[in-house]
Amino acid sequence: MNLLHGVIIVKIVILCAMGMSSGILLKNVKKAASAEGIGLDGECYFCSNFKELDYKGVDCILMAPQVRNQVNLVKEYVKDLKTPVISIAMTDYGLMKGKPILDQILQAIRSSQDGGQA
């Protein structure tokens, strides 16, 4: 998390199968963040390309339910960056619930900053 003009800015990456529904979800998470005075910068990418991405500056990596079987591969790949990698709950993803996912992101970031595992 960074601070810009007094606003917390969180940068996330969502890894997914196709990027279509994840893009809608990202908009809902951004709305939830904005309602709480948090700036959220995020992008959606195909999970199959996860090794080609630059994760420097990324606060949290989210895995869509369709690709949750690859969570451990991604965690292993970014372990030196200490970036939390979390699976999005199927119900939150399916219902496009931005607020619970934002809460999950913030908790994972706090936990990683405190030295815990996300």
N, CA, C and O atoms as CSV, one atom per row, in Angstrom:
chain,resi,resn,atom,element,x,y,z
A,1,MET,N,N,0.846,-1.168,0.000
A,1,MET,CA,C,0.000,0.000,0.000
A,1,MET,C,C,0.892,1.231,0.000
A,1,MET,O,O,1.913,1.288,0.686
A,2,ASN,N,N,0.486,2.194,-0.773
A,2,ASN,CA,C,1.199,3.461,-0.853
A,2,ASN,C,C,0.259,4.584,-0.469
A,2,ASN,O,O,-0.960,4.412,-0.440
A,3,LEU,N,N,0.837,5.727,-0.178
A,3,LEU,CA,C,0.059,6.904,0.177
A,3,LEU,C,C,0.314,7.975,-0.880
A,3,LEU,O,O,1.463,8.334,-1.138
A,4,LEU,N,N,-0.754,8.485,-1.490
A,4,LEU,CA,C,-0.642,9.528,-2.493
A,4,LEU,C,C,-1.620,10.633,-2.138
A,4,LEU,O,O,-2.832,10.420,-2.159
A,5,HIS,N,N,-1.105,11.808,-1.812
A,5,HIS,CA,C,-1.940,12.948,-1.421
A,5,HIS,C,C,-2.893,12.577,-0.290
A,5,HIS,O,O,-4.052,12.993,-0.282
A,6,GLY,N,N,-2.398,11.796,0.659
A,6,GLY,CA,C,-3.198,11.425,1.818
A,6,GLY,C,C,-4.177,10.291,1.574
A,6,GLY,O,O,-4.952,9.948,2.467
A,7,VAL,N,N,-4.161,9.702,0.387
A,7,VAL,CA,C,-5.071,8.605,0.057
A,7,VAL,C,C,-4.272,7.313,-0.042
A,7,VAL,O,O,-3.230,7.267,-0.696
A,8,ILE,N,N,-4.761,6.271,0.607
A,8,ILE,CA,C,-4.126,4.955,0.506
A,8,ILE,C,C,-4.386,4.409,-0.897
A,8,ILE,O,O,-5.525,4.391,-1.364
A,9,ILE,N,N,-3.333,3.971,-1.555
A,9,ILE,CA,C,-3.445,3.385,-2.891
A,9,ILE,C,C,-3.022,1.915,-2.793
A,9,ILE,O,O,-1.924,1.607,-2.329
A,10,VAL,N,N,-3.885,1.034,-3.228
A,10,VAL,CA,C,-3.623,-0.400,-3.211
A,10,VAL,C,C,-3.546,-0.878,-4.666
A,10,VAL,O,O,-4.413,-0.562,-5.481
A,11,LYS,N,N,-2.506,-1.634,-4.972
A,11,LYS,CA,C,-2.351,-2.169,-6.325
A,11,LYS,C,C,-2.550,-3.681,-6.286
A,11,LYS,O,O,-1.894,-4.390,-5.523
A,12,ILE,N,N,-3.471,-4.161,-7.129
A,12,ILE,CA,C,-3.759,-5.592,-7.171
A,12,ILE,C,C,-3.658,-6.134,-8.594
A,12,ILE,O,O,-3.729,-5.391,-9.573
A,13,VAL,N,N,-3.493,-7.430,-8.674
A,13,VAL,CA,C,-3.564,-8.169,-9.927
A,13,VAL,C,C,-4.556,-9.300,-9.709
A,13,VAL,O,O,-4.488,-10.013,-8.708
A,14,ILE,N,N,-5.472,-9.460,-10.647
A,14,ILE,CA,C,-6.396,-10.594,-10.616
A,14,ILE,C,C,-5.983,-11.542,-11.732
A,14,ILE,O,O,-5.942,-11.162,-12.902
A,15,LEU,N,N,-5.681,-12.767,-11.361
A,15,LEU,CA,C,-5.359,-13.802,-12.340
A,15,LEU,C,C,-6.614,-14.640,-12.558
A,15,LEU,O,O,-7.245,-15.100,-11.606
A,16,CYS,N,N,-6.962,-14.830,-13.823
A,16,CYS,CA,C,-8.230,-15.493,-14.133
A,16,CYS,C,C,-8.084,-16.331,-15.399
A,16,CYS,O,O,-7.008,-16.413,-15.992
A,17,ALA,N,N,-9.178,-16.940,-15.790
A,17,ALA,CA,C,-9.167,-17.789,-16.971
A,17,ALA,C,C,-9.324,-16.981,-18.259
A,17,ALA,O,O,-8.610,-17.224,-19.232
A,18,MET,N,N,-10.251,-16.024,-18.273
A,18,MET,CA,C,-10.544,-15.282,-19.496
A,18,MET,C,C,-10.481,-13.766,-19.331
A,18,MET,O,O,-10.187,-13.062,-20.298
A,19,GLY,N,N,-10.747,-13.250,-18.140
A,19,GLY,CA,C,-10.673,-11.818,-17.913
A,19,GLY,C,C,-11.972,-11.064,-18.068
A,19,GLY,O,O,-12.034,-9.876,-17.750
A,20,MET,N,N,-13.008,-11.719,-18.546
A,20,MET,CA,C,-14.265,-11.007,-18.789
A,20,MET,C,C,-15.002,-10.707,-17.486
A,20,MET,O,O,-15.243,-9.542,-17.171
A,21,SER,N,N,-15.355,-11.713,-16.747
A,21,SER,CA,C,-16.068,-11.481,-15.491
A,21,SER,C,C,-15.147,-10.863,-14.443
A,21,SER,O,O,-15.611,-10.127,-13.572
A,22,SER,N,N,-13.870,-11.149,-14.517
A,22,SER,CA,C,-12.923,-10.562,-13.572
A,22,SER,C,C,-12.838,-9.052,-13.752
A,22,SER,O,O,-12.633,-8.323,-12.781
A,23,GLY,N,N,-12.993,-8.586,-14.966
A,23,GLY,CA,C,-12.996,-7.153,-15.225
A,23,GLY,C,C,-14.184,-6.469,-14.564
A,23,GLY,O,O,-14.052,-5.367,-14.032
A,24,ILE,N,N,-15.329,-7.111,-14.595
A,24,ILE,CA,C,-16.513,-6.574,-13.919
A,24,ILE,C,C,-16.293,-6.584,-12.412
A,24,ILE,O,O,-16.614,-5.619,-11.720
A,25,LEU,N,N,-15.751,-7.668,-11.923
A,25,LEU,CA,C,-15.460,-7.764,-10.486
A,25,LEU,C,C,-14.492,-6.670,-10.055
A,25,LEU,O,O,-14.682,-6.062,-9.002
A,26,LEU,N,N,-13.471,-6.412,-10.839
A,26,LEU,CA,C,-12.502,-5.373,-10.521
A,26,LEU,C,C,-13.182,-4.013,-10.376
A,26,LEU,O,O,-12.850,-3.244,-9.474
A,27,LYS,N,N,-14.121,-3.720,-11.252
A,27,LYS,CA,C,-14.871,-2.459,-11.147
A,27,LYS,C,C,-15.621,-2.378,-9.828
A,27,LYS,O,O,-15.661,-1.319,-9.203
A,28,ASN,N,N,-16.217,-3.486,-9.396
A,28,ASN,CA,C,-16.961,-3.501,-8.130
A,28,ASN,C,C,-16.040,-3.359,-6.922
A,28,ASN,O,O,-16.405,-2.720,-5.935
A,29,VAL,N,N,-14.867,-3.943,-6.994
A,29,VAL,CA,C,-13.899,-3.799,-5.899
A,29,VAL,C,C,-13.406,-2.348,-5.847
A,29,VAL,O,O,-13.224,-1.788,-4.766
A,30,LYS,N,N,-13.194,-1.745,-7.019
A,30,LYS,CA,C,-12.778,-0.340,-7.069
A,30,LYS,C,C,-13.850,0.565,-6.459
A,30,LYS,O,O,-13.528,1.510,-5.739
A,31,LYS,N,N,-15.118,0.279,-6.743
A,31,LYS,CA,C,-16.222,1.065,-6.159
A,31,LYS,C,C,-16.230,0.938,-4.640
A,31,LYS,O,O,-16.403,1.929,-3.931
A,32,ALA,N,N,-16.045,-0.273,-4.146
A,32,ALA,CA,C,-16.023,-0.501,-2.698
A,32,ALA,C,C,-14.843,0.237,-2.070
A,32,ALA,O,O,-14.978,0.817,-0.993
A,33,ALA,N,N,-13.703,0.219,-2.726
A,33,ALA,CA,C,-12.520,0.910,-2.208
A,33,ALA,C,C,-12.753,2.416,-2.183
A,33,ALA,O,O,-12.430,3.084,-1.200
A,34,SER,N,N,-13.303,2.936,-3.245
A,34,SER,CA,C,-13.577,4.368,-3.327
A,34,SER,C,C,-14.525,4.815,-2.217
A,34,SER,O,O,-14.346,5.887,-1.638
A,35,ALA,N,N,-15.534,3.992,-1.920
A,35,ALA,CA,C,-16.492,4.308,-0.857
A,35,ALA,C,C,-15.814,4.392,0.505
A,35,ALA,O,O,-16.322,5.047,1.416
A,36,GLU,N,N,-14.663,3.727,0.646
A,36,GLU,CA,C,-13.927,3.746,1.908
A,36,GLU,C,C,-12.739,4.712,1.867
A,36,GLU,O,O,-11.920,4.733,2.786
A,37,GLY,N,N,-12.652,5.504,0.805
A,37,GLY,CA,C,-11.562,6.466,0.699
A,37,GLY,C,C,-10.226,5.847,0.330
A,37,GLY,O,O,-9.172,6.407,0.631
A,38,ILE,N,N,-10.268,4.695,-0.321
A,38,ILE,CA,C,-9.057,3.979,-0.728
A,38,ILE,C,C,-8.987,3.999,-2.249
A,38,ILE,O,O,-9.976,3.726,-2.930
A,39,GLY,N,N,-7.821,4.321,-2.771
A,39,GLY,CA,C,-7.615,4.226,-4.210
A,39,GLY,C,C,-7.175,2.812,-4.548
A,39,GLY,O,O,-6.311,2.250,-3.875
A,40,LEU,N,N,-7.752,2.248,-5.568
A,40,LEU,CA,C,-7.391,0.882,-5.949
A,40,LEU,C,C,-7.016,0.861,-7.423
A,40,LEU,O,O,-7.790,1.271,-8.289
A,41,ASP,N,N,-5.825,0.380,-7.681
A,41,ASP,CA,C,-5.326,0.227,-9.043
A,41,ASP,C,C,-5.223,-1.268,-9.290
A,41,ASP,O,O,-4.604,-1.984,-8.503
A,42,GLY,N,N,-5.813,-1.741,-10.357
A,42,GLY,CA,C,-5.770,-3.176,-10.600
A,42,GLY,C,C,-5.874,-3.529,-12.060
A,42,GLY,O,O,-6.353,-2.748,-12.882
A,43,GLU,N,N,-5.415,-4.722,-12.363
A,43,GLU,CA,C,-5.474,-5.270,-13.717
A,43,GLU,C,C,-5.842,-6.739,-13.631
A,43,GLU,O,O,-5.585,-7.402,-12.626
A,44,CYS,N,N,-6.445,-7.237,-14.698
A,44,CYS,CA,C,-6.770,-8.661,-14.817
A,44,CYS,C,C,-5.900,-9.262,-15.917
A,44,CYS,O,O,-5.711,-8.669,-16.979
A,45,TYR,N,N,-5.379,-10.449,-15.637
A,45,TYR,CA,C,-4.524,-11.134,-16.604
A,45,TYR,C,C,-4.891,-12.614,-16.661
A,45,TYR,O,O,-5.427,-13.177,-15.707
A,46,PHE,N,N,-4.589,-13.225,-17.802
A,46,PHE,CA,C,-4.746,-14.670,-17.925
A,46,PHE,C,C,-3.766,-15.349,-16.979
A,46,PHE,O,O,-2.584,-15.005,-16.961
A,47,CYS,N,N,-4.230,-16.282,-16.214
A,47,CYS,CA,C,-3.366,-16.984,-15.271
A,47,CYS,C,C,-2.259,-17.745,-15.997
A,47,CYS,O,O,-1.162,-17.911,-15.464
A,48,SER,N,N,-2.543,-18.200,-17.196
A,48,SER,CA,C,-1.531,-18.960,-17.935
A,48,SER,C,C,-0.286,-18.125,-18.233
A,48,SER,O,O,0.766,-18.678,-18.556
A,49,ASN,N,N,-0.397,-16.801,-18.129
A,49,ASN,CA,C,0.736,-15.913,-18.388
A,49,ASN,C,C,1.374,-15.386,-17.108
A,49,ASN,O,O,2.134,-14.419,-17.163
A,50,PHE,N,N,1.090,-15.990,-15.962
A,50,PHE,CA,C,1.518,-15.395,-14.693
A,50,PHE,C,C,3.028,-15.221,-14.572
A,50,PHE,O,O,3.481,-14.326,-13.858
A,51,LYS,N,N,3.810,-16.040,-15.243
A,51,LYS,CA,C,5.268,-15.915,-15.151
A,51,LYS,C,C,5.818,-14.790,-16.027
A,51,LYS,O,O,7.000,-14.460,-15.932
A,52,GLU,N,N,4.991,-14.208,-16.863
A,52,GLU,CA,C,5.425,-13.135,-17.751
A,52,GLU,C,C,5.143,-11.748,-17.175
A,52,GLU,O,O,5.526,-10.743,-17.774
A,53,LEU,N,N,4.485,-11.683,-16.030
A,53,LEU,CA,C,4.063,-10.406,-15.456
A,53,LEU,C,C,5.107,-9.859,-14.494
A,53,LEU,O,O,5.903,-10.603,-13.920
A,54,ASP,N,N,5.084,-8.541,-14.332
A,54,ASP,CA,C,5.959,-7.862,-13.376
A,54,ASP,C,C,5.129,-7.554,-12.133
A,54,ASP,O,O,4.176,-6.778,-12.204
A,55,TYR,N,N,5.477,-8.147,-11.007
A,55,TYR,CA,C,4.700,-7.991,-9.774
A,55,TYR,C,C,5.294,-6.953,-8.826
A,55,TYR,O,O,4.790,-6.772,-7.718
A,56,LYS,N,N,6.354,-6.274,-9.244
A,56,LYS,CA,C,6.932,-5.251,-8.376
A,56,LYS,C,C,5.905,-4.159,-8.139
A,56,LYS,O,O,5.298,-3.650,-9.081
A,57,GLY,N,N,5.713,-3.802,-6.877
A,57,GLY,CA,C,4.746,-2.777,-6.529
A,57,GLY,C,C,3.333,-3.282,-6.347
A,57,GLY,O,O,2.450,-2.522,-5.950
A,58,VAL,N,N,3.103,-4.559,-6.632
A,58,VAL,CA,C,1.767,-5.139,-6.457
A,58,VAL,C,C,1.601,-5.511,-4.986
A,58,VAL,O,O,2.454,-6.179,-4.402
A,59,ASP,N,N,0.489,-5.069,-4.396
A,59,ASP,CA,C,0.229,-5.326,-2.978
A,59,ASP,C,C,-0.430,-6.675,-2.723
A,59,ASP,O,O,-0.247,-7.270,-1.661
A,60,CYS,N,N,-1.203,-7.161,-3.703
A,60,CYS,CA,C,-1.925,-8.425,-3.504
A,60,CYS,C,C,-2.275,-9.018,-4.860
A,60,CYS,O,O,-2.649,-8.306,-5.791
A,61,ILE,N,N,-2.146,-10.336,-4.950
A,61,ILE,CA,C,-2.528,-11.070,-6.156
A,61,ILE,C,C,-3.756,-11.907,-5.810
A,61,ILE,O,O,-3.760,-12.661,-4.838
A,62,LEU,N,N,-4.789,-11.758,-6.623
A,62,LEU,CA,C,-6.026,-12.502,-6.400
A,62,LEU,C,C,-6.189,-13.556,-7.481
A,62,LEU,O,O,-5.892,-13.319,-8.652
A,63,MET,N,N,-6.658,-14.706,-7.074
A,63,MET,CA,C,-6.884,-15.806,-8.002
A,63,MET,C,C,-8.382,-16.028,-8.136
A,63,MET,O,O,-9.072,-16.261,-7.143
A,64,ALA,N,N,-8.885,-15.954,-9.364
A,64,ALA,CA,C,-10.294,-16.234,-9.617
A,64,ALA,C,C,-10.572,-17.710,-9.341
A,64,ALA,O,O,-9.670,-18.542,-9.436
A,65,PRO,N,N,-11.820,-18.035,-9.000
A,65,PRO,CA,C,-12.141,-19.432,-8.668
A,65,PRO,C,C,-11.778,-20.434,-9.765
A,65,PRO,O,O,-11.433,-21.577,-9.465
A,66,GLN,N,N,-11.852,-20.021,-11.025
A,66,GLN,CA,C,-11.568,-20.937,-12.128
A,66,GLN,C,C,-10.110,-21.385,-12.163
A,66,GLN,O,O,-9.787,-22.414,-12.757
A,67,VAL,N,N,-9.234,-20.617,-11.528
A,67,VAL,CA,C,-7.795,-20.934,-11.575
A,67,VAL,C,C,-7.218,-21.182,-10.186
A,67,VAL,O,O,-5.999,-21.167,-10.013
A,68,ARG,N,N,-8.068,-21.408,-9.209
A,68,ARG,CA,C,-7.583,-21.577,-7.836
A,68,ARG,C,C,-6.657,-22.783,-7.680
A,68,ARG,O,O,-5.894,-22.859,-6.717
A,69,ASN,N,N,-6.719,-23.713,-8.610
A,69,ASN,CA,C,-5.828,-24.868,-8.548
A,69,ASN,C,C,-4.373,-24.493,-8.810
A,69,ASN,O,O,-3.478,-25.319,-8.633
A,70,GLN,N,N,-4.132,-23.247,-9.233
A,70,GLN,CA,C,-2.770,-22.795,-9.514
A,70,GLN,C,C,-2.216,-21.852,-8.435
A,70,GLN,O,O,-1.143,-21.273,-8.607
A,71,VAL,N,N,-2.942,-21.702,-7.336
A,71,VAL,CA,C,-2.532,-20.782,-6.269
A,71,VAL,C,C,-1.127,-21.091,-5.779
A,71,VAL,O,O,-0.310,-20.181,-5.640
A,72,ASN,N,N,-0.834,-22.346,-5.518
A,72,ASN,CA,C,0.487,-22.695,-4.978
A,72,ASN,C,C,1.613,-22.405,-5.969
A,72,ASN,O,O,2.712,-22.032,-5.559
A,73,LEU,N,N,1.353,-22.569,-7.260
A,73,LEU,CA,C,2.363,-22.247,-8.276
A,73,LEU,C,C,2.678,-20.754,-8.259
A,73,LEU,O,O,3.838,-20.349,-8.333
A,74,VAL,N,N,1.622,-19.943,-8.161
A,74,VAL,CA,C,1.819,-18.488,-8.142
A,74,VAL,C,C,2.505,-18.069,-6.848
A,74,VAL,O,O,3.415,-17.241,-6.875
A,75,LYS,N,N,2.084,-18.628,-5.714
A,75,LYS,CA,C,2.722,-18.293,-4.430
A,75,LYS,C,C,4.218,-18.607,-4.474
A,75,LYS,O,O,5.036,-17.811,-4.013
A,76,GLU,N,N,4.565,-19.744,-5.018
A,76,GLU,CA,C,5.967,-20.131,-5.110
A,76,GLU,C,C,6.737,-19.149,-6.005
A,76,GLU,O,O,7.873,-18.782,-5.703
A,77,TYR,N,N,6.115,-18.735,-7.092
A,77,TYR,CA,C,6.763,-17.846,-8.045
A,77,TYR,C,C,7.061,-16.464,-7.450
A,77,TYR,O,O,8.095,-15.869,-7.755
A,78,VAL,N,N,6.157,-15.951,-6.601
A,78,VAL,CA,C,6.321,-14.590,-6.051
A,78,VAL,C,C,6.799,-14.585,-4.602
A,78,VAL,O,O,6.767,-13.538,-3.955
A,79,LYS,N,N,7.239,-15.718,-4.081
A,79,LYS,CA,C,7.569,-15.802,-2.655
A,79,LYS,C,C,8.640,-14.807,-2.221
A,79,LYS,O,O,8.588,-14.306,-1.098
A,80,ASP,N,N,9.596,-14.515,-3.071
A,80,ASP,CA,C,10.651,-13.574,-2.699
A,80,ASP,C,C,10.138,-12.136,-2.586
A,80,ASP,O,O,10.742,-11.312,-1.899
A,81,LEU,N,N,9.041,-11.842,-3.251
A,81,LEU,CA,C,8.445,-10.507,-3.175
A,81,LEU,C,C,7.571,-10.351,-1.929
A,81,LEU,O,O,7.212,-9.238,-1.543
A,82,LYS,N,N,7.238,-11.479,-1.313
A,82,LYS,CA,C,6.366,-11.495,-0.127
A,82,LYS,C,C,4.996,-10.866,-0.413
A,82,LYS,O,O,4.374,-10.278,0.472
A,83,THR,N,N,4.546,-11.000,-1.650
A,83,THR,CA,C,3.230,-10.500,-2.060
A,83,THR,C,C,2.187,-11.559,-1.738
A,83,THR,O,O,2.312,-12.702,-2.177
A,84,PRO,N,N,1.152,-11.194,-0.972
A,84,PRO,CA,C,0.123,-12.192,-0.668
A,84,PRO,C,C,-0.639,-12.624,-1.921
A,84,PRO,O,O,-0.936,-11.813,-2.798
A,85,VAL,N,N,-0.941,-13.903,-1.980
A,85,VAL,CA,C,-1.727,-14.486,-3.067
A,85,VAL,C,C,-2.946,-15.123,-2.418
A,85,VAL,O,O,-2.816,-15.997,-1.562
A,86,ILE,N,N,-4.129,-14.682,-2.830
A,86,ILE,CA,C,-5.351,-15.182,-2.211
A,86,ILE,C,C,-6.335,-15.676,-3.264
A,86,ILE,O,O,-6.355,-15.188,-4.395
A,87,SER,N,N,-7.141,-16.640,-2.878
A,87,SER,CA,C,-8.221,-17.134,-3.728
A,87,SER,C,C,-9.487,-16.354,-3.427
A,87,SER,O,O,-9.838,-16.145,-2.266
A,88,ILE,N,N,-10.161,-15.928,-4.466
A,88,ILE,CA,C,-11.431,-15.231,-4.295
A,88,ILE,C,C,-12.500,-16.282,-4.026
A,88,ILE,O,O,-12.605,-17.272,-4.750
A,89,ALA,N,N,-13.288,-16.062,-2.984
A,89,ALA,CA,C,-14.369,-16.996,-2.650
A,89,ALA,C,C,-15.348,-17.099,-3.816
A,89,ALA,O,O,-15.709,-16.092,-4.425
A,90,MET,N,N,-15.767,-18.310,-4.115
A,90,MET,CA,C,-16.660,-18.572,-5.239
A,90,MET,C,C,-17.949,-17.744,-5.154
A,90,MET,O,O,-18.401,-17.195,-6.159
A,91,THR,N,N,-18.532,-17.657,-3.972
A,91,THR,CA,C,-19.789,-16.911,-3.847
A,91,THR,C,C,-19.575,-15.415,-4.055
A,91,THR,O,O,-20.387,-14.765,-4.713
A,92,ASP,N,N,-18.499,-14.861,-3.506
A,92,ASP,CA,C,-18.220,-13.437,-3.700
A,92,ASP,C,C,-17.940,-13.144,-5.169
A,92,ASP,O,O,-18.375,-12.123,-5.702
A,93,TYR,N,N,-17.215,-14.039,-5.812
A,93,TYR,CA,C,-16.910,-13.871,-7.229
A,93,TYR,C,C,-18.183,-13.973,-8.065
A,93,TYR,O,O,-18.442,-13.126,-8.921
A,94,GLY,N,N,-18.963,-14.998,-7.816
A,94,GLY,CA,C,-20.191,-15.224,-8.592
A,94,GLY,C,C,-21.197,-14.104,-8.445
A,94,GLY,O,O,-21.891,-13.757,-9.400
A,95,LEU,N,N,-21.279,-13.534,-7.244
A,95,LEU,CA,C,-22.226,-12.448,-6.994
A,95,LEU,C,C,-21.594,-11.070,-7.205
A,95,LEU,O,O,-22.246,-10.044,-7.009
A,96,MET,N,N,-20.318,-11.057,-7.608
A,96,MET,CA,C,-19.591,-9.817,-7.886
A,96,MET,C,C,-19.589,-8.858,-6.693
A,96,MET,O,O,-19.801,-7.655,-6.843
A,97,LYS,N,N,-19.346,-9.417,-5.509
A,97,LYS,CA,C,-19.357,-8.631,-4.279
A,97,LYS,C,C,-18.010,-7.951,-4.064
A,97,LYS,O,O,-17.029,-8.599,-3.700
A,98,GLY,N,N,-17.970,-6.651,-4.289
A,98,GLY,CA,C,-16.729,-5.904,-4.159
A,98,GLY,C,C,-16.253,-5.732,-2.734
A,98,GLY,O,O,-15.059,-5.864,-2.464
A,99,LYS,N,N,-17.159,-5.440,-1.814
A,99,LYS,CA,C,-16.777,-5.131,-0.425
A,99,LYS,C,C,-16.107,-6.320,0.280
A,99,LYS,O,O,-15.036,-6.142,0.860
A,100,PRO,N,N,-16.690,-7.513,0.252
A,100,PRO,CA,C,-16.002,-8.630,0.934
A,100,PRO,C,C,-14.631,-8.947,0.323
A,100,PRO,O,O,-13.707,-9.355,1.027
A,101,ILE,N,N,-14.516,-8.758,-0.974
A,101,ILE,CA,C,-13.228,-9.025,-1.617
A,101,ILE,C,C,-12.223,-7.952,-1.230
A,101,ILE,O,O,-11.054,-8.260,-0.996
A,102,LEU,N,N,-12.658,-6.693,-1.159
A,102,LEU,CA,C,-11.778,-5.623,-0.686
A,102,LEU,C,C,-11.310,-5.926,0.734
A,102,LEU,O,O,-10.128,-5.775,1.041
A,103,ASP,N,N,-12.219,-6.348,1.593
A,103,ASP,CA,C,-11.850,-6.693,2.973
A,103,ASP,C,C,-10.818,-7.814,2.993
A,103,ASP,O,O,-9.881,-7.783,3.791
A,104,GLN,N,N,-10.987,-8.805,2.117
A,104,GLN,CA,C,-10.049,-9.925,2.026
A,104,GLN,C,C,-8.667,-9.426,1.573
A,104,GLN,O,O,-7.639,-9.867,2.088
A,105,ILE,N,N,-8.658,-8.517,0.620
A,105,ILE,CA,C,-7.401,-7.942,0.124
A,105,ILE,C,C,-6.676,-7.209,1.255
A,105,ILE,O,O,-5.493,-7.441,1.501
A,106,LEU,N,N,-7.397,-6.329,1.932
A,106,LEU,CA,C,-6.782,-5.521,2.992
A,106,LEU,C,C,-6.266,-6.396,4.125
A,106,LEU,O,O,-5.196,-6.134,4.675
A,107,GLN,N,N,-7.018,-7.435,4.476
A,107,GLN,CA,C,-6.574,-8.354,5.529
A,107,GLN,C,C,-5.309,-9.096,5.108
A,107,GLN,O,O,-4.392,-9.269,5.911
A,108,ALA,N,N,-5.257,-9.531,3.861
A,108,ALA,CA,C,-4.072,-10.244,3.367
A,108,ALA,C,C,-2.844,-9.336,3.371
A,108,ALA,O,O,-1.746,-9.774,3.716
A,109,ILE,N,N,-3.029,-8.077,2.988
A,109,ILE,CA,C,-1.917,-7.129,2.976
A,109,ILE,C,C,-1.431,-6.876,4.403
A,109,ILE,O,O,-0.230,-6.901,4.672
A,110,ARG,N,N,-2.373,-6.633,5.311
A,110,ARG,CA,C,-1.990,-6.399,6.716
A,110,ARG,C,C,-1.246,-7.603,7.279
A,110,ARG,O,O,-0.228,-7.455,7.956
A,111,SER,N,N,-1.755,-8.778,6.997
A,111,SER,CA,C,-1.135,-10.004,7.498
A,111,SER,C,C,0.282,-10.160,6.948
A,111,SER,O,O,1.192,-10.552,7.679
A,112,SER,N,N,0.470,-9.859,5.683
A,112,SER,CA,C,1.816,-10.007,5.099
A,112,SER,C,C,2.776,-8.958,5.662
A,112,SER,O,O,3.968,-9.224,5.814
A,113,GLN,N,N,2.257,-7.772,5.970
A,113,GLN,CA,C,3.108,-6.721,6.551
A,113,GLN,C,C,3.483,-7.056,7.994
A,113,GLN,O,O,4.532,-6.646,8.490
A,114,ASP,N,N,2.604,-7.808,8.654
A,114,ASP,CA,C,2.876,-8.215,10.036
A,114,ASP,C,C,3.732,-9.470,10.106
A,114,ASP,O,O,4.030,-9.976,11.188
A,115,GLY,N,N,4.123,-9.966,8.931
A,115,GLY,CA,C,4.961,-11.155,8.888
A,115,GLY,C,C,4.185,-12.453,8.820
A,115,GLY,O,O,4.773,-13.534,8.859
A,116,GLY,N,N,2.862,-12.357,8.720
A,116,GLY,CA,C,2.037,-13.570,8.625
A,116,GLY,C,C,1.926,-14.051,7.202
A,116,GLY,O,O,2.409,-13.408,6.270
A,117,GLN,N,N,1.298,-15.166,7.048
A,117,GLN,CA,C,1.056,-15.741,5.729
A,117,GLN,C,C,-0.364,-15.432,5.304
A,117,GLN,O,O,-1.297,-15.549,6.098
A,118,ALA,N,N,-0.528,-15.041,4.058
A,118,ALA,CA,C,-1.873,-14.784,3.531
A,118,ALA,C,C,-2.469,-16.067,3.009
A,118,ALA,O,O,-3.599,-16.069,2.521
